[in-house]
Amino acid sequence: MTIYRTTGFLAVFFLTTAALSGVVYRLFETHVDARGVLHEPFVLIPLGWLSLILGLVLLLACVGNWLARRQRRRG
């Protein structure tokens, strides 16, 4: 497996993780219990944003490498 395929796979993995984090966060019900404590899956918010940023950076790197290789083949 080449580095280009690995980068693409990781980009898709992180973007999927970001989407799933958002969906799961919306599915879980947030509520305040009798003692006034908020219960929500807060960890999914930063996990989703981090995954989204990593996925986009890796996707840009993958596309940039593909464009550079394509340019080298033509020129």
N, CA and C atoms as an extended XYZ file, in Angstrom:
225
Properties=species:S:1:pos:R:3:atomname:S:1:resname:S:1:resid:I:1 pbc="F F F"
N         0.856       -1.181        0.000 N   MET     1
C         0.000        0.000        0.000 CA  MET     1
C         0.900        1.241        0.000 C   MET     1
N         0.679        2.120       -0.941 N   THR     2
C         1.524        3.298       -1.050 CA  THR     2
C         1.083        4.376       -0.066 C   THR     2
N         1.930        5.365        0.078 N   ILE     3
C         1.637        6.467        0.998 CA  ILE     3
C         0.419        7.263        0.520 C   ILE     3
N         0.200        7.308       -0.780 N   TYR     4
C        -0.947        8.054       -1.321 CA  TYR     4
C        -2.257        7.363       -0.962 C   TYR     4
N        -2.280        6.049       -1.055 N   ARG     5
C        -3.485        5.315       -0.678 CA  ARG     5
C        -3.726        5.393        0.819 C   ARG     5
N        -2.655        5.337        1.599 N   THR     6
C        -2.789        5.438        3.047 CA  THR     6
C        -3.339        6.811        3.436 C   THR     6
N        -2.834        7.856        2.812 N   THR     7
C        -3.319        9.204        3.101 CA  THR     7
C        -4.791        9.338        2.736 C   THR     7
N        -5.175        8.806        1.605 N   GLY     8
C        -6.576        8.846        1.194 CA  GLY     8
C        -7.472        8.052        2.130 C   GLY     8
N        -6.993        6.873        2.539 N   PHE     9
C        -7.767        6.059        3.471 CA  PHE     9
C        -7.954        6.779        4.802 C   PHE     9
N        -6.888        7.375        5.318 N   LEU    10
C        -6.988        8.101        6.587 CA  LEU    10
C        -7.895        9.322        6.467 C   LEU    10
N        -7.862       10.001        5.327 N   ALA    11
C        -8.748       11.151        5.125 CA  ALA    11
C       -10.204       10.712        5.179 C   ALA    11
N       -10.528        9.635        4.496 N   VAL    12
C       -11.905        9.125        4.509 CA  VAL    12
C       -12.282        8.653        5.908 C   VAL    12
N       -11.351        8.003        6.600 N   PHE    13
C       -11.612        7.522        7.953 CA  PHE    13
C       -11.939        8.683        8.891 C   PHE    13
N       -11.132        9.742        8.861 N   PHE    14
C       -11.359       10.874        9.765 CA  PHE    14
C       -12.626       11.648        9.400 C   PHE    14
N       -12.920       11.780        8.116 N   LEU    15
C       -14.150       12.468        7.718 CA  LEU    15
C       -15.377       11.654        8.121 C   LEU    15
N       -15.288       10.333        8.017 N   THR    16
C       -16.380        9.471        8.463 CA  THR    16
C       -16.550        9.550        9.977 C   THR    16
N       -15.440        9.577       10.699 N   THR    17
C       -15.491        9.710       12.155 CA  THR    17
C       -16.137       11.032       12.552 C   THR    17
N       -15.823       12.097       11.840 N   ALA    18
C       -16.428       13.403       12.132 CA  ALA    18
C       -17.935       13.364       11.905 C   ALA    18
N       -18.342       12.767       10.803 N   ALA    19
C       -19.776       12.681       10.511 CA  ALA    19
C       -20.491       11.821       11.549 C   ALA    19
N       -19.905       10.694       11.905 N   LEU    20
C       -20.519        9.822       12.899 CA  LEU    20
C       -20.580       10.477       14.277 C   LEU    20
N       -19.570       11.253       14.619 N   SER    21
C       -19.588       11.959       15.903 CA  SER    21
C       -20.751       12.942       15.958 C   SER    21
N       -20.979       13.649       14.866 N   GLY    22
C       -22.099       14.574       14.820 CA  GLY    22
C       -23.438       13.878       14.900 C   GLY    22
N       -23.569       12.762       14.193 N   VAL    23
C       -24.832       12.012       14.208 CA  VAL    23
C       -25.096       11.425       15.589 C   VAL    23
N       -24.084       10.823       16.190 N   VAL    24
C       -24.259       10.216       17.516 CA  VAL    24
C       -24.558       11.284       18.555 C   VAL    24
N       -23.912       12.441       18.449 N   TYR    25
C       -24.193       13.523       19.393 CA  TYR    25
C       -25.655       13.955       19.305 C   TYR    25
N       -26.180       14.027       18.086 N   ARG    26
C       -27.578       14.437       17.923 CA  ARG    26
C       -28.544       13.345       18.390 C   ARG    26
N       -28.140       12.082       18.319 N   LEU    27
C       -29.016       10.988       18.723 CA  LEU    27
C       -29.156       10.875       20.236 C   LEU    27
N       -28.078       11.162       20.966 N   PHE    28
C       -28.132       11.068       22.425 CA  PHE    28
C       -28.910       12.252       22.993 C   PHE    28
N       -29.737       11.952       23.940 N   GLU    29
C       -30.556       12.989       24.563 CA  GLU    29
C       -29.778       13.654       25.692 C   GLU    29
N       -29.734       14.965       25.693 N   THR    30
C       -29.106       15.689       26.792 CA  THR    30
C       -30.196       16.057       27.789 C   THR    30
N       -29.854       15.930       29.052 N   HIS    31
C       -30.837       16.257       30.079 CA  HIS    31
C       -30.132       16.692       31.356 C   HIS    31
N       -30.875       17.352       32.208 N   VAL    32
C       -30.394       17.770       33.517 CA  VAL    32
C       -31.101       16.906       34.549 C   VAL    32
N       -30.315       16.250       35.397 N   ASP    33
C       -30.936       15.363       36.385 CA  ASP    33
C       -31.483       16.162       37.571 C   ASP    33
N       -31.983       15.454       38.561 N   ALA    34
C       -32.635       16.090       39.717 CA  ALA    34
C       -31.670       16.946       40.531 C   ALA    34
N       -30.374       16.609       40.474 N   ARG    35
C       -29.384       17.384       41.226 CA  ARG    35
C       -28.834       18.557       40.443 C   ARG    35
N       -29.323       18.761       39.221 N   GLY    36
C       -28.874       19.889       38.420 CA  GLY    36
C       -27.622       19.617       37.603 C   GLY    36
N       -27.299       18.350       37.375 N   VAL    37
C       -26.103       17.986       36.619 CA  VAL    37
C       -26.503       17.734       35.163 C   VAL    37
N       -25.804       18.369       34.256 N   LEU    38
C       -26.069       18.203       32.832 CA  LEU    38
C       -25.408       16.914       32.347 C   LEU    38
N       -26.175       16.103       31.650 N   HIS    39
C       -25.671       14.860       31.061 CA  HIS    39
C       -25.757       14.976       29.547 C   HIS    39
N       -24.582       15.016       28.912 N   GLU    40
C       -24.513       15.068       27.456 CA  GLU    40
C       -23.183       14.472       27.018 C   GLU    40
N       -23.120       13.939       25.803 N   PRO    41
C       -21.869       13.360       25.298 CA  PRO    41
C       -20.942       14.450       24.758 C   PRO    41
N       -20.450       15.303       25.655 N   PHE    42
C       -19.669       16.471       25.254 CA  PHE    42
C       -18.389       16.092       24.511 C   PHE    42
N       -17.815       14.941       24.823 N   VAL    43
C       -16.540       14.551       24.212 CA  VAL    43
C       -16.670       14.399       22.693 C   VAL    43
N       -17.887       14.189       22.197 N   LEU    44
C       -18.067       14.018       20.761 CA  LEU    44
C       -17.899       15.324       19.983 C   LEU    44
N       -18.074       16.460       20.633 N   ILE    45
C       -17.933       17.745       19.937 CA  ILE    45
C       -16.476       17.996       19.541 C   ILE    45
N       -15.517       17.990       20.485 N   PRO    46
C       -14.130       18.202       20.053 CA  PRO    46
C       -13.595       17.054       19.198 C   PRO    46
N       -14.069       15.834       19.449 N   LEU    47
C       -13.644       14.701       18.623 CA  LEU    47
C       -14.095       14.903       17.181 C   LEU    47
N       -15.312       15.359       17.000 N   GLY    48
C       -15.820       15.609       15.655 CA  GLY    48
C       -15.063       16.711       14.935 C   GLY    48
N       -14.796       17.818       15.626 N   TRP    49
C       -14.050       18.922       15.005 CA  TRP    49
C       -12.613       18.522       14.675 C   TRP    49
N       -11.970       17.819       15.602 N   LEU    50
C       -10.598       17.375       15.359 CA  LEU    50
C       -10.544       16.416       14.176 C   LEU    50
N       -11.491       15.495       14.124 N   SER    51
C       -11.541       14.551       13.015 CA  SER    51
C       -11.812       15.264       11.697 C   SER    51
N       -12.683       16.252       11.716 N   LEU    52
C       -12.990       17.003       10.502 CA  LEU    52
C       -11.762       17.749        9.994 C   LEU    52
N       -11.062       18.407       10.890 N   ILE    53
C        -9.862       19.163       10.489 CA  ILE    53
C        -8.785       18.222        9.966 C   ILE    53
N        -8.533       17.125       10.679 N   LEU    54
C        -7.527       16.164       10.219 CA  LEU    54
C        -7.913       15.561        8.872 C   LEU    54
N        -9.173       15.231        8.716 N   GLY    55
C        -9.631       14.658        7.456 CA  GLY    55
C        -9.463       15.616        6.295 C   GLY    55
N        -9.796       16.891        6.510 N   LEU    56
C        -9.654       17.877        5.439 CA  LEU    56
C        -8.192       18.135        5.094 C   LEU    56
N        -7.333       18.191        6.103 N   VAL    57
C        -5.900       18.405        5.840 CA  VAL    57
C        -5.327       17.224        5.064 C   VAL    57
N        -5.669       16.006        5.474 N   LEU    58
C        -5.174       14.829        4.764 CA  LEU    58
C        -5.747       14.749        3.354 C   LEU    58
N        -6.992       15.144        3.187 N   LEU    59
C        -7.588       15.142        1.857 CA  LEU    59
C        -6.891       16.157        0.955 C   LEU    59
N        -6.602       17.339        1.488 N   LEU    60
C        -5.869       18.338        0.701 CA  LEU    60
C        -4.466       17.852        0.343 C   LEU    60
N        -3.801       17.178        1.283 N   ALA    61
C        -2.472       16.632        1.000 CA  ALA    61
C        -2.545       15.558       -0.078 C   ALA    61
N        -3.553       14.732       -0.017 N   CYS    62
C        -3.722       13.663       -1.001 CA  CYS    62
C        -3.989       14.245       -2.387 C   CYS    62
N        -4.873       15.218       -2.473 N   VAL    63
C        -5.172       15.857       -3.755 CA  VAL    63
C        -3.954       16.618       -4.274 C   VAL    63
N        -3.234       17.285       -3.389 N   GLY    64
C        -2.024       18.002       -3.802 CA  GLY    64
C        -0.969       17.064       -4.355 C   GLY    64
N        -0.771       15.924       -3.699 N   ASN    65
C         0.184       14.933       -4.211 CA  ASN    65
C        -0.265       14.382       -5.556 C   ASN    65
N        -1.555       14.133       -5.699 N   TRP    66
C        -2.071       13.615       -6.966 CA  TRP    66
C        -1.855       14.623       -8.093 C   TRP    66
N        -2.136       15.894       -7.814 N   LEU    67
C        -1.927       16.930       -8.831 CA  LEU    67
C        -0.453       17.090       -9.183 C   LEU    67
N         0.431       16.994       -8.197 N   ALA    68
C         1.865       17.121       -8.459 CA  ALA    68
C         2.365       15.955       -9.311 C   ALA    68
N         1.916       14.741       -8.998 N   ARG    69
C         2.326       13.581       -9.800 CA  ARG    69
C         1.774       13.680      -11.217 C   ARG    69
N         0.575       14.154      -11.360 N   ARG    70
C        -0.040       14.308      -12.675 CA  ARG    70
C         0.719       15.346      -13.503 C   ARG    70
N         1.124       16.425      -12.847 N   GLN    71
C         1.875       17.491      -13.538 CA  GLN    71
C         3.248       16.984      -13.988 C   GLN    71
N         3.909       16.179      -13.141 N   ARG    72
C         5.221       15.634      -13.492 CA  ARG    72
C         5.131       14.689      -14.689 C   ARG    72
N         4.052       13.916      -14.765 N   ARG    73
C         3.886       12.979      -15.881 CA  ARG    73
C         3.689       13.718      -17.202 C   ARG    73
N         2.995       14.840      -17.151 N   ARG    74
C         2.720       15.607      -18.371 CA  ARG    74
C         3.946       16.384      -18.838 C   ARG    74
N         4.708       16.888      -17.894 N   GLY    75
C         5.800       17.795      -18.244 CA  GLY    75
C         7.088       17.147      -18.259 C   GLY    75
